[in-house]
Amino acid sequence: QFDATLVDLRGREFGWLRFPSVTLKPHGPTVLKLESQLVVLDEEALAAEGSKLLHGKRIAWDVKGQSAVVVYGIPFRVDVWKRLEFLGALLEDFEARSLQVTSANATEGTLDLSAEISFLSVSPFEFLRIGTLEVELWYNPDANDVSLPGHSAASQRVRG
C-alpha cells in the first residue's frame, strides 16, 4: 500500500488517498477497483477545484507518491506520478420549485429564500453532500406593473 498526494496544477497539495496493496496477474490485463477516502489537507484549494468542476470546466490533478513493488521476491521502490484529467460536471435540467421567502432585511438589501431544487449531473463524480448553494436572483420590478404591455394581471398571477 502507499499514500498518494493529490496536487492541483498550481502545485497546491490539497489531499491524499491511501491505495491498498494489490496483486497483479502475469501476462494479461488486471482490472482493479480501488476505493479510498480523500483526506483533505487544503480546504481552500479543494473548494477552488470543486468550483471549477461545478462550473463545467475541465481540471487536472497530479497523483504523486512512492510505492514498493516486489518482483520475483525482490522489493524495490517506485515513484508514482500520474496526471488525472476530469471533465467538468455539466449540470443540466436545473429546476427550482417551492420558492419561499423566509425573511428579508431592507437595510442590508437581502432576502433569505428556501427552495427545492433538482438537476441532472453529467459527471463521473458522485455527489454525497453538496453543502450550501449560492444562487443569483434577478428581479424585474416592471413585471409587477400590470399597466405595462405584456404584463397582464393574469400573467402576474402565473409568474408570482
C-alpha positions as CSV (number, residue, x, y, z in Angstrom):
1,Q,0.0,0.0,0.0
2,F,1.0,3.6,-0.4
3,D,-0.3,7.1,0.3
4,A,-0.7,9.3,-2.8
5,T,-0.8,13.0,-2.5
6,L,-3.2,15.0,-4.8
7,V,-1.7,18.2,-6.2
8,D,-3.5,20.8,-8.3
9,L,-1.8,22.4,-11.3
10,R,-0.8,25.4,-9.2
11,G,1.3,23.0,-7.1
12,R,-1.0,23.0,-4.0
13,E,-1.2,19.7,-2.1
14,F,-4.9,19.6,-1.3
15,G,-5.3,16.0,-0.1
16,W,-4.1,12.4,0.0
17,L,-5.5,8.9,-0.7
18,R,-4.4,5.6,0.6
19,F,-4.0,3.0,-2.1
20,P,-4.2,-0.6,-0.9
21,S,-1.8,-3.4,-1.7
22,V,-2.7,-5.3,-4.9
23,T,-1.5,-8.4,-6.7
24,L,-1.2,-8.2,-10.4
25,K,-1.7,-11.2,-12.7
26,P,1.1,-12.0,-15.1
27,H,0.8,-12.0,-18.9
28,G,-2.6,-10.3,-19.0
29,P,-4.8,-7.4,-18.0
30,T,-5.7,-6.8,-14.4
31,V,-8.8,-4.8,-13.6
32,L,-8.7,-3.1,-10.2
33,K,-11.4,-1.4,-8.3
34,L,-9.9,0.9,-5.8
35,E,-11.9,2.8,-3.2
36,S,-10.3,5.2,-0.8
37,Q,-11.5,8.2,1.2
38,L,-9.9,11.5,0.4
39,V,-8.2,13.2,3.4
40,V,-8.4,17.0,2.8
41,L,-5.2,19.0,3.6
42,D,-6.2,22.3,2.0
43,E,-9.9,23.1,2.0
44,E,-9.5,26.3,0.0
45,A,-7.6,24.5,-2.8
46,L,-10.1,21.7,-2.9
47,A,-13.0,24.2,-2.9
48,A,-11.4,26.0,-5.9
49,E,-11.0,22.8,-7.8
50,G,-14.6,21.7,-7.0
51,S,-15.9,25.1,-8.1
52,K,-14.2,24.7,-11.5
53,L,-15.8,21.2,-11.9
54,L,-19.3,22.5,-10.9
55,H,-18.9,25.3,-13.5
56,G,-18.3,22.7,-16.2
57,K,-14.6,23.3,-16.5
58,R,-12.0,20.6,-17.1
59,I,-9.5,20.1,-14.4
60,A,-6.3,18.1,-13.9
61,W,-4.7,16.7,-10.7
62,D,-1.4,15.1,-10.2
63,V,-1.3,12.0,-8.1
64,K,2.2,11.6,-6.5
65,G,3.6,9.0,-4.2
66,Q,6.1,6.3,-3.6
67,S,5.3,2.6,-3.6
68,A,7.1,-0.7,-3.0
69,V,7.0,-3.3,-5.7
70,V,8.0,-6.9,-5.3
71,V,9.1,-8.8,-8.4
72,Y,10.4,-12.4,-8.1
73,G,10.7,-11.8,-4.3
74,I,12.9,-8.7,-4.9
75,P,11.5,-5.4,-3.4
76,F,12.2,-2.0,-4.9
77,R,10.7,1.4,-4.7
78,V,8.8,3.1,-7.5
79,D,8.0,6.8,-7.7
80,V,4.4,7.2,-8.8
81,W,3.3,10.3,-10.8
82,K,0.1,10.3,-12.7
83,R,-1.9,13.1,-14.1
84,L,-5.7,12.7,-13.8
85,E,-8.0,14.8,-16.0
86,F,-11.6,15.3,-15.2
87,L,-14.4,16.7,-17.4
88,G,-16.5,19.4,-15.7
89,A,-19.7,18.4,-14.1
90,L,-22.3,19.5,-16.5
91,L,-25.5,20.3,-14.5
92,E,-28.5,20.0,-16.8
93,D,-32.2,20.4,-16.4
94,F,-31.8,22.7,-13.4
95,E,-35.2,23.4,-11.8
96,A,-36.3,25.3,-8.7
97,R,-39.7,24.6,-7.1
98,S,-41.4,25.7,-3.9
99,L,-39.6,29.1,-3.7
100,Q,-40.4,30.8,-0.4
101,V,-39.1,34.0,1.1
102,T,-38.4,33.1,4.8
103,S,-37.1,36.6,5.8
104,A,-36.0,39.9,4.4
105,N,-33.7,42.7,5.5
106,A,-34.3,46.0,3.8
107,T,-31.4,47.7,5.5
108,E,-28.9,45.1,4.1
109,G,-30.9,44.5,0.9
110,T,-31.0,40.8,1.5
111,L,-33.7,38.1,1.2
112,D,-33.5,34.6,2.7
113,L,-35.1,32.1,0.5
114,S,-36.0,28.4,0.7
115,A,-36.3,26.4,-2.4
116,E,-36.5,22.8,-3.6
117,I,-34.1,22.3,-6.5
118,S,-33.3,19.5,-8.8
119,F,-30.8,18.9,-11.6
120,L,-29.1,16.2,-13.6
121,S,-25.4,15.8,-13.1
122,V,-23.5,14.5,-16.1
123,S,-20.3,13.7,-14.3
124,P,-18.0,10.8,-13.2
125,F,-18.3,12.1,-9.6
126,E,-21.0,11.1,-7.1
127,F,-22.3,14.0,-5.0
128,L,-22.9,12.7,-1.5
129,R,-23.3,16.2,0.1
130,I,-23.3,19.4,-1.8
131,G,-23.5,21.9,1.1
132,T,-24.6,25.4,0.6
133,L,-25.5,26.5,-2.9
134,E,-25.4,30.2,-3.8
135,V,-28.0,31.3,-6.3
136,E,-28.3,34.6,-8.0
137,L,-31.8,36.0,-8.4
138,W,-32.6,38.8,-10.8
139,Y,-35.7,40.7,-10.3
140,N,-37.5,43.0,-12.8
141,P,-39.8,45.4,-10.9
142,D,-41.6,46.3,-14.1
143,A,-43.0,42.8,-14.1
144,N,-45.3,43.9,-11.2
145,D,-46.7,46.8,-13.2
146,V,-49.8,45.3,-14.9
147,S,-50.3,48.6,-16.8
148,L,-47.3,47.9,-19.0
149,P,-47.7,45.9,-22.2
150,G,-47.3,42.2,-21.8
151,H,-47.8,42.3,-18.0
152,S,-51.5,41.4,-17.5
153,A,-52.9,40.6,-14.1
154,A,-53.4,37.0,-15.2
155,S,-49.7,36.6,-16.2
156,Q,-48.7,38.3,-13.0
157,R,-50.6,35.7,-11.0
158,V,-49.0,32.9,-13.0
159,R,-45.5,34.3,-12.6
160,G,-46.0,35.3,-9.0
